[in-house]
Amino acid sequence: MDLHKEPLNKTVQEVVEGILDIRKAAEVVGVSHRTIRNYVRRFLDQGSEGLLDRRRGHFRKLWTEQEAGIVSCKREKPHRSARWIRNYLKLPVSVETVRLVLVKHHLNRINNPAVKWLDASRSPKQGRFQLGKM
């Protein structure tokens, strides 16, 4: 609603003044007639401030630059977790949002190459290993 505050204000004022019908106003704004009634009630109670967006849900949207940063960070070092990436990039979103971006770009399950042991006589805890195909 913030983006369309002026047309919404004008439309609700026209409904209050009786110039515009509620159903016609709903078509103009692109909402249901019940929503227009709620807007009118809030406008009469609180004025223009009553028409501001009052949603309190998590803001899950990211800018394209932020999404690209998440993808490049994961591609740079595939072992990085969604929490690490969120904290490193100082993103104002949840870890789940970062994880969903990784899923969207098929980066949530990156397999590291298999480990090939150089010295088979040593135990895995003591042995040296090399990354590569077996």
Secondary structure as UniProt FT lines:
FT   TURN            3..4
FT   HELIX           5..17
FT   HELIX           22..29
FT   HELIX           33..46
FT   HELIX           47..51
FT   HELIX           64..76
FT   TURN            78..79
FT   HELIX           82..89
FT   HELIX           95..104
FT   TURN            105..106
FT   STRAND          115..117
FT   TURN            120..121
FT   TURN            124..126
FT   STRAND          129..131
//
